[in-house]
Amino acid sequence: MGSTLKVTAKGQVTLKREVLDHLGVGPGDKITIDFLPSGRAEVRAAKPAGSLEGFAGLLASPETEPLSLDAINRLIADGWAGTR
């Protein structure tokens, strides 16, 4: 399900309650918008900088496939062995 929003003369958009609820954000929270190809954008809740989710989000990239647990363990082992 999507939501259609109206752009004001000032170029502003107000997010509807259903959008905010879906993102899990409320007053004082922040959202992040990533610009994607073909005029698309991805909107999501911004994770606090001090949180584990915020740190993990820094490592994520829309172009990157998630690593398997085996791949992560190999990278850790290589790092400890000094081969990476």
C-alpha positions, -999 to +999 in steps of 0.1 A: +000+000+000+013+034-008+005+070+001+001+100-021+014+133-007+008+169-019+038+193-024+031+228-011+041+260-029+072+261-007+082+226-019+073+210+014+055+177+021+037+166+052+040+129+059+006+113+068+002+095+102+001+062+084+035+068+069+050+079+103+034+049+120+049+026+094+084+041+099+080+039+136+088+076+141+071+103+162+077+139+172+114+147+175+125+117+156+144+120+123+140+103+090+166+096+063+159+099+025+182+081+001+180+091-036+178+062-059+180+059-097+151+068-119+138+096-097+130+072-068+137+078-031+138+055-001+125+070+032+133+053+065+137+061+102+171+075+111+188+055+137+204+074+166+241+078+161+250+061+194+229+030+187+241-004+174+215+000+146+229+034+137+264+020+134+253-011+114+234+013+091+266+031+083+280-002+069+249-009+048+246+001+012+216-004-012+241-018-038+256-043-014+242-078-008+242-089+028+270-112+039+264-147+051+274-157+086+302-179+071+315-150+051+315-127+081+334-154+102+360-158+074+365-120+073+370-119+111+394-149+110+414-132+082+415-100+102+428-116+133+454-136+112+465-103+096+457-115+061+431-087+055 
